[in-house]
Amino acid sequence: MDEALEKTTDTTALIRAAVEDFFARDNVKYQPFNERDVAKATYSIDTRFRHVDVFFNAYKDKLILHLILPLSAEEDERAKVGEFILRANYGLKVGGFDFDFNDGEISYRTSIYCGDEEFSAPTYEQIDFALVIGLIMIEKYGNALVKVMFGVLEPDDAIESVEGDD
C-alpha cells in the first residue's frame, strides 16, 4: 500500500466494518469490537458441547477467527489431547486446531489475509467460508475429542473413527 494511502486509510477499521456487515447480513447477535479490535459471536454446533464462541480479531492486514471450544483439557489429559490435535491437523488444508498446553484451551483458527501492498477488505463470502470451515471441522472432530478427554478412546482410535471413511 502506498504511504499516502496508508496514512489516510485505517485498514483495521475497514476489516471491522466488513465483519459488522457480515453480522448484519446474517442477522447474528454479537459483542461489538472492543479496544483490542476483537468482536465475539456464539454459534450453535452439532456436538456434545453444543456451541462455540468465535472471536473475530481484526488487524491492519488480516482477519483471524478463533473458534474457542467451551471445554478445556485437564492437566492429566493434555498429552493425549495434544496428540489428538496433532493427528487431526495433519492434512487439513484450511485452518487448524490450536491447543494451549498451559491451560488446556482448545480452539480452531482460520484467517483471511487482506494484503499489505494491495489491501482489500474481506468479502462476505471470505468471512463466511473462514467461519463455516471452522465450524465444520469442530463438528467433525468435536465428539471424538470429547471421547479422548474422558478416556473413552485413545487419540489414534478417535481419529480413525472420524477419518476412517475419508
C-alpha positions in Angstrom: 0.0 0.0 0.0 1.5 3.4 -0.9 2.5 5.6 2.0 -0.1 8.4 1.3 -3.0 5.9 1.3 -1.7 4.2 4.4 -1.7 7.4 6.3 -5.3 8.2 5.3 -6.8 4.7 5.4 -7.4 2.8 8.6 -7.4 -0.7 7.2 -8.3 -2.3 10.6 -11.5 -0.2 10.6 -12.3 -1.5 7.1 -11.9 -5.0 8.3 -14.1 -4.3 11.3 -16.7 -2.8 9.0 -16.6 -5.9 6.8 -17.2 -8.2 9.8 -20.0 -6.0 11.1 -21.6 -6.1 7.6 -21.3 -9.9 7.7 -23.1 -10.0 11.1 -25.8 -7.7 9.8 -26.4 -9.7 6.7 -26.6 -12.9 8.7 -28.6 -11.3 11.5 -26.0 -12.5 14.1 -26.1 -11.4 17.7 -22.6 -10.4 18.6 -20.5 -8.4 21.0 -19.1 -5.4 19.1 -15.4 -4.9 18.5 -13.5 -3.8 21.7 -10.5 -1.7 22.2 -8.3 -4.6 21.0 -10.2 -4.9 17.8 -11.9 -8.2 18.8 -15.6 -9.0 18.3 -17.4 -12.1 19.6 -20.3 -14.2 18.5 -21.6 -17.6 19.7 -22.7 -20.3 17.2 -24.6 -23.5 17.8 -23.0 -26.6 16.5 -23.9 -30.3 16.4 -21.6 -31.7 19.1 -21.9 -32.8 22.7 -20.8 -29.3 23.8 -23.5 -27.7 21.5 -21.8 -24.2 20.9 -18.6 -22.5 20.2 -17.5 -18.9 20.8 -16.0 -17.2 17.8 -13.6 -14.3 18.2 -13.1 -12.1 15.2 -9.6 -10.5 15.5 -9.1 -7.5 13.1 -5.5 -6.5 12.3 -4.3 -4.0 9.7 -3.6 -6.7 7.1 -5.7 -9.7 8.2 -8.8 -11.1 9.9 -8.2 -14.1 12.3 -11.1 -16.2 13.6 -10.5 -18.1 16.8 -13.3 -20.6 17.5 -12.9 -21.5 21.1 -14.4 -24.7 22.4 -16.4 -24.4 25.7 -14.3 -27.1 27.4 -10.6 -27.4 28.3 -8.4 -30.3 28.9 -7.4 -31.1 32.5 -3.7 -31.3 33.1 -3.6 -35.1 33.2 -5.4 -35.3 29.8 -3.3 -32.8 27.9 -0.7 -35.1 26.4 -3.5 -37.3 24.8 -5.5 -34.2 23.7 -2.3 -32.7 22.2 -1.7 -36.0 20.3 -5.3 -35.9 19.1 -5.0 -32.3 17.9 -1.7 -33.0 16.0 -3.3 -36.1 14.3 -6.4 -34.1 13.4 -4.4 -31.2 12.0 -2.4 -33.5 9.7 -3.6 -32.9 6.2 -6.0 -30.0 6.9 -6.0 -27.6 4.0 -7.6 -24.5 5.7 -7.0 -23.5 9.3 -6.1 -25.8 12.1 -6.7 -26.7 15.7 -4.8 -24.9 18.4 -4.1 -26.3 21.9 -2.7 -24.4 24.8 -0.8 -26.9 27.0 -0.6 -24.3 29.8 -4.4 -24.1 30.5 -5.9 -26.8 28.2 -7.8 -24.3 26.0 -8.8 -25.8 22.6 -9.7 -23.8 19.5 -9.8 -23.8 15.8 -8.1 -20.9 13.9 -8.7 -19.7 10.4 -7.5 -16.4 8.8 -8.0 -14.2 5.8 -5.1 -12.2 4.6 -6.2 -8.8 3.2 -2.9 -7.7 1.8 -0.3 -5.1 2.6 0.7 -3.5 -0.7 -2.7 -4.2 -2.3 -5.2 -4.1 0.6 -8.7 -5.5 0.1 -11.1 -5.8 3.0 -12.5 -9.4 3.3 -15.7 -10.1 1.5 -18.9 -11.6 2.9 -18.0 -14.8 1.1 -14.5 -15.0 2.5 -15.7 -14.4 6.1 -18.5 -16.9 5.7 -16.0 -19.5 4.3 -13.5 -19.0 7.1 -16.3 -19.3 9.7 -18.0 -22.3 8.2 -14.8 -24.3 7.6 -14.0 -23.8 11.3 -17.5 -24.8 12.4 -17.5 -27.9 10.2 -14.1 -29.1 11.5 -15.2 -28.7 15.1 -18.4 -30.6 14.3 -16.3 -33.3 12.5 -13.7 -33.8 15.3 -15.6 -32.5 18.4 -17.3 -35.6 19.7 -14.1 -37.7 19.2 -12.1 -35.1 21.1 -14.6 -35.4 24.0 -14.1 -39.2 24.0 -10.3 -38.7 24.2 -10.7 -36.2 27.0 -12.8 -38.6 29.0 -10.6 -41.6 28.3 -13.2 -43.5 26.2 -10.8 -43.6 23.1 -7.1 -43.3 22.5 -6.2 -40.5 20.2 -5.3 -42.7 17.2 -8.5 -44.6 17.6 -10.5 -41.4 17.9 -9.0 -40.0 14.7 -9.7 -43.4 12.9 -13.3 -43.1 14.0 -13.6 -39.7 12.4 -11.4 -40.1 9.3 -11.9 -43.8 8.6 -14.1 -43.3 5.6 -12.4 -40.2 4.2 
